[in-house]
Amino acid sequence: MELVYKGKTKDVFAMENGNYLLKFKDDCTGKDGKFDPGENSVGLTIEGVGDVNLRMSIYFFEKINKAGIRTHYVNANLEDTTMEVLPAKVFGKGLEVICRHKAVGSFIRRYGEYIENGADLPAYVETTFKNDAKGDPLVTKDGLVVLGVMTEKQYDDIKEMTQKITQIVADDLKEKGLVLYDIKFEFGYDAEGNVMLIDEIASGNMRVYKDGEYIEPMELSKLFFA
């Protein structure tokens, strides 16, 4: 297999069958030796984090696929911490899609004069360009279309898929006594332009609370598989 991309937390290899293999690593984003999913550089290594991220991704990808929602997931191998995925192009130079059930974080920083911290939101979807230097700027549907990043239909598909997937994750967490506040996804598209969920679904991509207290990502992974 050929290494095509060396990422912060995953390496990507091209497979002979045309698919790609993601190798999950124990490297984590963070700063000063502290884990922080919001950081943009590797800050520490936590033994087993690649394994739990892959396990959670497998769990949700299989559930989402069964629900008839398109993803890049094909299969996975826990022994070597790898996941086989379908080829997909990213939108623009990288786009993040956030779904919010509660008003927290950057949403409150932007709109706090209009809404209380922790207030309910109706599966609110927002998109941001992945651009560290510009602070991951928000971009609207009209902006994405005008800039040629995606079509109106692709945006509508992403929004609908995001809300459905978020509900699947939220319902699962609720059964464990956990409340999903918000979650971050990445989407891509195939050769025909069909939208699909890509990357991973791990604890570091979601904000979860229990009894009103925020649960750190590594603790969330432990609670999830307890």
Number of C-alpha atoms within 10 A of each C-alpha: 10 11 13 12 12 12 14 16 18 20 16 21 18 17 14 9 7 9 15 23 24 24 21 25 22 18 21 26 20 18 16 8 12 12 21 19 17 11 13 13 15 18 18 17 18 13 12 14 19 22 18 22 23 24 20 17 20 22 13 18 24 14 15 20 15 10 12 8 16 17 21 25 22 16 14 19 13 14 7 10 19 21 22 20 21 18 17 21 16 16 18 14 10 15 21 16 18 22 24 23 22 22 21 21 14 9 14 17 11 10 13 14 9 8 14 13 16 14 12 15 15 10 19 16 19 17 23 17 19 16 12 10 7 8 10 14 12 14 13 12 18 13 12 19 15 12 11 11 18 18 16 14 12 19 19 12 14 22 21 12 19 25 18 16 22 22 16 15 18 19 15 16 19 12 9 13 13 22 24 21 23 23 24 21 22 20 22 23 22 14 9 6 13 13 25 23 24 22 16 24 23 25 23 22 16 24 21 22 17 15 9 10 10 14 19 16 20 17 10 22 19 11 14 16 10 7
